[in-house]
Amino acid sequence: MSDHLLSQDEIDALLKGASASPEEADGNEPESLAELYQRVLVRLAPLLPSLAGKALRNPSAEGRWSSWGEVRRQVSSPLVARCDFTGVIQGVQVSLVDGAMRAVLPALAPAEEPVSFLNKLSLALVTALEQELGVSLGPHSSAFQELDLNKPESVPIRDDEACVVLQLRLRGDAGDLVWFEVLPGDVAKEMAARAGMATAETAAAAQAAPAAVNQQQPATAPGAVPVTPAQFAPLRPHATVPQPANIGLILDVPLQVTVELGRRRMLIREVLELGKGSLIELDKLAGEPVDVFVNGKLIAKGEVVVIDENFGVKVTSIVSPAERVQNLQ
């Protein structure tokens, strides 16, 4: 192991491995998980500038069967984070940043301590993984630290246990950020299966949408008067209503910003029957955008994100500035 980044030969040796059992190595889980984590990195793209302080782009993911013993022998002085999944998927995911990679981190994230940056990246990655799979992985927290991987108690994976090793890469002006995610065979198989289910559900929803529109179009019965689509004159763009010239006078006025996940109308009897553990079904489906209100006026929609153990909202759509000013009146 040199003092620089892993060579391509070392990376190939780490990804290939020699101890994976034949029945597990025949599975296509590495390819499925590489595609899954590629989509996860794309989800993270909007958050990366705020995490790293510099542009990180061109995400890529590769996966291979290997064994935990082979992984341990290939990395040197790594930072290790262990994330225990306790939700729909049960098991552990181990994140590894090779010691040589640590020398590049200050240039990639100059405004952050390297370990703090990796912790935020890991938390955001698992959150995006949940969104991509459409399931909860349970309360998750992982902190990178220096661990002696030669001690069995450091990571609960046997040396001869087949694992899927994913190499994740983000390219930046100051260098590439490369790290590994290691999933034991049983976790890898379950996660790959869930990824396939999520992909199938997305494809089915995409196919159902045009079908639903077609069902709404009435068929022409025999002998009925034919109906043709209405023809409208082309729309002409209207000039944007200018904001008041004295808007600067109120820019420092504080406003109450509220993010609404959903609503539910209930009877007094139903409210009184609520107790610890009761479930309240909202009027929105999982994954739908949340509403952002200012002083009770809707101004935007967005999606919930988690950064450094705090919830936030990434705005995905917003009303025009003129409409926002009118709503604030």
Residue pairs with C-beta under 8 A, 6 or more apart in sequence:
1 10
1 76
1 100
2 100
3 100
4 100
5 98
5 100
5 101
5 104
5 176
5 178
6 14
6 74
6 98
6 100
6 178
10 74
11 167
13 70
13 74
14 66
14 70
14 71
14 74
14 75
14 165
14 167
14 180
15 62
15 63
15 64
15 66
15 165
15 167
16 64
16 66
17 64
17 65
17 66
17 67
17 70
17 71
17 165
18 67
18 70
19 66
19 67
19 69
19 70
19 159
19 160
19 162
20 65
20 66
20 67
20 162
20 163
21 162
21 185
24 65
24 162
24 185
25 65
25 162
27 65
27 189
27 192
28 192
29 63
29 65
29 164
29 185
29 188
29 189
29 192
30 63
30 64
30 65
30 164
30 166
30 188
31 63
32 192
32 195
32 196
33 61
33 63
33 164
33 166
33 183
33 188
33 191
33 192
33 195
34 61
34 62
34 63
34 166
35 61
35 195
36 129
36 132
36 133
36 191
36 192
36 195
37 61
37 63
37 129
37 166
37 168
37 181
38 59
38 60
38 61
39 132
40 125
40 128
40 129
40 132
41 59
41 60
41 61
41 125
41 168
41 170
42 59
43 128
43 131
43 132
44 59
44 121
44 124
44 125
44 128
45 57
45 59
46 314
47 124
47 305
47 307
47 314
48 55
48 56
48 170
49 55
49 56
50 307
51 109
51 112
51 117
51 120
51 121
51 124
51 307
52 108
52 109
52 112
52 117
52 172
52 177
53 109
53 110
53 111
53 112
54 108
54 109
54 110
54 172
54 173
54 174
55 172
55 173
56 108
56 170
56 171
56 172
56 177
57 170
57 171
57 172
58 169
58 170
58 171
59 168
59 169
59 170
60 168
60 169
61 166
61 167
61 168
61 169
62 166
62 167
63 164
63 165
63 166
63 167
64 164
64 165
65 162
65 163
65 164
65 165
66 162
66 163
66 164
66 165
67 159
67 160
67 161
67 162
67 163
68 155
68 157
68 158
68 159
68 160
68 161
68 163
68 182
68 184
69 159
69 160
71 96
71 163
71 165
71 180
71 182
72 149
72 150
72 159
75 96
75 98
75 99
75 149
75 180
76 98
76 99
76 100
77 98
77 99
77 102
77 146
78 96
78 97
78 98
78 99
78 146
78 147
78 149
79 96
79 97
79 99
79 102
79 114
79 115
79 118
79 144
79 145
79 146
80 94
80 95
80 96
80 97
80 144
80 145
80 146
80 147
80 149
80 154
80 155
81 94
81 95
81 118
81 119
81 122
81 142
81 143
81 144
81 145
82 92
82 93
82 94
82 95
82 142
82 155
83 92
83 93
83 94
83 95
83 122
83 126
83 140
83 141
83 142
84 91
84 92
84 138
84 140
85 91
85 92
85 93
85 137
85 138
85 140
85 187
86 137
86 138
86 139
86 140
87 135
87 136
87 137
87 138
88 135
88 136
88 137
88 194
89 135
89 137
89 187
89 190
89 191
89 194
90 187
90 190
91 183
91 184
91 186
91 187
91 190
92 155
92 156
92 157
92 184
92 187
93 126
93 181
93 182
93 183
93 187
94 155
94 157
94 181
94 182
94 183
95 118
95 122
95 142
95 144
95 179
95 180
95 181
95 182
96 179
96 180
96 181
96 182
97 105
97 118
97 144
97 179
97 180
98 178
98 179
98 180
101 177
101 178
101 179
102 114
104 174
104 175
104 176
104 177
105 114
105 117
105 118
105 177
106 114
107 174
107 175
108 117
108 172
108 174
108 175
108 177
109 117
112 120
115 143
115 144
115 145
118 144
118 179
119 142
119 143
119 144
119 308
120 307
120 308
122 142
122 144
123 140
123 141
123 142
123 306
123 307
123 308
123 309
124 305
124 306
124 307
126 137
126 140
126 142
127 305
127 306
129 137
130 136
130 137
131 287
132 195
132 198
133 191
133 194
133 195
133 198
134 198
134 201
134 286
134 287
135 194
141 309
147 154
147 155
148 154
149 155
157 163
157 182
157 184
161 184
161 185
162 184
162 185
163 182
163 183
163 184
163 185
163 188
164 182
164 183
164 185
164 188
165 180
165 181
165 182
166 180
166 181
166 182
166 183
167 178
167 179
167 180
168 178
168 179
168 180
168 181
169 176
169 177
169 178
170 176
170 177
183 191
218 227
220 226
220 227
240 320
240 322
241 322
242 322
243 321
243 322
243 325
244 325
247 325
255 294
255 295
255 328
256 294
256 295
256 296
257 292
257 293
257 294
258 292
258 293
258 294
258 296
259 290
259 291
259 292
259 293
259 302
259 313
260 290
260 291
260 292
260 293
261 282
261 284
261 290
261 304
262 282
262 283
262 284
263 282
263 283
264 280
264 281
264 282
264 283
266 280
274 280
289 301
289 302
289 303
289 316
289 317
290 301
290 302
290 303
290 304
290 313
291 298
291 300
291 301
292 298
292 299
292 300
292 301
292 302
292 313
292 315
293 299
294 324
294 327
294 328
295 328
297 327
297 328
298 319
298 327
299 318
299 319
299 324
299 327
300 315
300 316
300 317
300 318
300 319
301 315
301 316
301 317
301 318
302 313
302 314
302 315
302 316
302 317
303 313
303 314
303 316
304 311
304 312
304 313
305 311
305 312
305 313
305 314
306 312
318 324
319 327
